Amino acid sequence: MPNFSLAGKRALVTGASRGIGQAMAIALAEAGADVICASSSEQGCNNTVEQIRALGTVNVAQVNADLSDMQAVEAMAEQALTLWGGIDILVNNGGTIYREPAVSFPLDAWQKVLTVNLDAAFLLSQKIGKAMIDQGGGKIINTASMLSYSGGITVPAYTASKHAIAGLTKALANEWGASNVQVNAIAPGYIRTDNTQALQDDEKRSTEICARIPAGRWGETEDLKGAVVFLASPASQYINGHVLAVDGGFLAR
């Protein structure tokens, strides 16, 4: 369907080296977008770039920045904007997590998680969102979480950051909707990635999680592809400030 085509669009995806970000970057390319893949290390997205290049239908490039370094984040935004003359789709997916009980949670770990997960997303949205307003429109998609809705266990900083991402999504949608910039978020359910490896390895917790999911299984990164293409495409033009749960029905229980 032409509504879902991303042909001619330019996308930037952070955290695109593996997992959910890699799947999202490939999905956008499969839908016709030229994609800039971002990671924390130089050449960190080589595998993703190779997979997109193998499609033979779109342009692909990569940039890098430490998302805890705001000067590096700003420089990456400027580099991405100049690469192909603008950005039509920004996916703020890059993030980190730290697990420890709240009573002993280190302050420096708290600050790093909030900086990487929230501050970097805001700064990228601010820099690229301004350019989107100037060019007449764009799409920003943030990666939220099931912990945008609940508290989790031993991940207070991550939970705070993902609640904040949901709020930031709505705040930016309110300000930029009239400028034809739609800001939405995807809240992945329990997806098999390295970020959730500790939960996958905990047989008791993994069994409890699957028992609550109507689909009866952990999600795969492929399960996020349709959602990101939808929110990046003209098909979602009247959707703004929404957090879309892709969770196998987890929240329904």
N, C-alpha and C positions, 0 to 999 in steps of 0.2 A: 504494500500500500504506500503511495507516495507520501502520505502524512508522516510516515516513520523514516523516510529517507533523510540521511545526514550528508548527502552529497554536497561538496563544496564548503562544508563547515570545518572550522578549525578548533580542535579540542586540546586542552591541557589536563592531564590526569596525574595527580600526585600519588605517591605510594604505588607506582605502577610496575615495580620490579617483580612482584609475585602476588599470590593470593587474590583477594578481592579486587585490588587495583589493577592487576594484570588482566583479569577477566573483563573488567569494565573497559579498559583501554582497547582490548581486542574487539569487544562488542561494538564500540563506537566506530572502529575501523571497518568492521564487517558491514556496518550500516552506511558506510561511505564517507566518514569523516577523516580528515587528515589529523593525525594524533601526535602530540608532543608528550612523551612519557617522562615523568620526573621521579627521581629517587634521591636518597641521601648521599649516595656515592657516585663518583665519576664512572661512567659506563655501567652503572648499576642496573640499567634496564635493557642490557644487551639481548637477553632472552626474549623479552616482550617485543623489542624492536624487530628481531629476526622473525618472530611469528607474524607480525603485522606486515613486514616486508614480503613475506611469502605469499600474502594475499594477492600482491601484484596490482592492486587497484588504487591505492591511496599513498600519500606521502606520510613519512614517519620520521621523527627526530627525538632526541632526548636531551634533557637538562638535569642539573642536580643542585641540591641545596640541603644543608642541615636545617631542618624545620625548627630547631631550637635557637637558631641564629637569625634574628629578624633582618639584619642587613643582607644576609645571604638570601633570605626569602624575597626581599624586595628586588634584589638584583636578578633573581630567577624570574620574577614576574615581568620585569622589563625585558629580559632576554626573550622570554616566550612571546611577548607582545610584538617584538620587532621581527621575529623569525619569519612569519608569514603575513605580517601587516595587521595583526589583530587576533583576538580569541573570541570565538562564538560560544564555546562550551567550556566551563571550568568545573572539574570534579575534584573537590577537596576530600581526598581519601586518606592521605598519609597520616599516620598516627602511631602512638606507642601506648604501652600498658605496663603497669608495675603492680605486683601483687604482694601485699603484706597487711597484716591486721592493722586497723586504724590506730590502736594504742601505740604502735611502734613504727608507724609509717614515716619514713624520713622526709623532712621538709624539702630537701633538694629534689627528691624523686617526685613529690607532689608538684613542685614548681615546673619541673621538666615536662611532666605529662600535660599539665595545663598549657604550657607554652607551645608544645608541639601540636596538640590536638585542637586547641582553641585559638591561641594568638596567631599562629601561622594561617589558619583558615580565614580568620578575620582580615589579616593583612593582604592575603592573596585576593580575597573577595573585594576588598576596598580598591586595590590597585587595578585589578582586571574588571571589576564592576564599573568603575568610572569610565574605562575605555569602552565597555559595552554600552553604557548610556550614551556616550558620544557617538557611537556608530549606529545607534538606533535599536539595539536589542541584544539579547543573549540569554544563556541558561547557566545557572550555577546550581550544582548538585553537591550537597554535603553528605558525608557518611556519618549517620547517627548510629544508634545501637539499641538493642533491647534494654540496655542500661540508660537509655534516654527516658525510660518509663519506670524502671525499678532501681533498687539500690545495689543489688549484687552483694558479693561477700569478698572482703579483703581487696577491693579495688576502688577505694573512695575517690581517688583523683580521677581515674578513668570515668567513673560514674558522674562526677561533677562536670567533667569536660563534655560528656555526651548529653547531659541535660542542657548544658549551655549551648551546644551545637543546635539542638532543637529550637531553643529560644532565639539564637542568632539567625537561624533560617527564617523564622517568622518576622523578626525585626527588619531584616534586609528586604524581604518580600514586601513589607508595608511601605518602605521608602522607595523601592525601585520598580514596583509593579507598573506604575504609570509611565515609566520609561521603557516599557516592553522588555524588562529583564525579569524572568521568572526564577525565583530562588526556592528550591525544594530540597528535601533530604531523603535518603534511603536508610532505613533502619534494618540492617541484616539481622536475621535470627542467628541461631547457633550454626555457624558455617565452619567447615573443616579448613582451618588455616593454621599457620604456626602460632598466631596470637591465641588460639583456643586449644593448643596442644595439651596444656596442663589439664584442662577440663576433659579432653578426649581420653587422656591417660588415666584419669580418676574414674575407675569403673563404676563406683557408686553414683557419683555426680552425673556421669554420662548416661547411665540408666535412668536416673531421675529426669534428666533433661528430655530424653527421647520419649519417656512416658507422658510428658506434658505436651509434646508436639503432635497434633493430629496426623501430620504426614508420617509420623513414626520413625523419622530418621534425621540425622544431621544434614544440614544443607551443604551443597557444593557451590564453589565459586561460580560455576556456570548458571546457577539459579538466579544470579543477580543481573545477568545480561539483558534480559527483556526490560527490567525496570529502568536501568540506566539509559537505554536507547529511547524508551518512552518519554522519560523526563527531559531528555536532550533534544527531542524532536518537536516539530510543529503540532503533533498529535496532542501534546500536553499544554497547548498555548494558554488555556484558561485555568491551569492548575498553578497555584502560587502559595507559598508558605506552608506546604503540606509535608508531613513526614510519612513516607510510604514504608510500611513494615513488609519485609520479605522474609517471612519467618515460619513458613509451613503451618501456620495457624497457632503458633505458640501463645500469642496474646489473647486468642479467643478462649483459651482454657482458664 
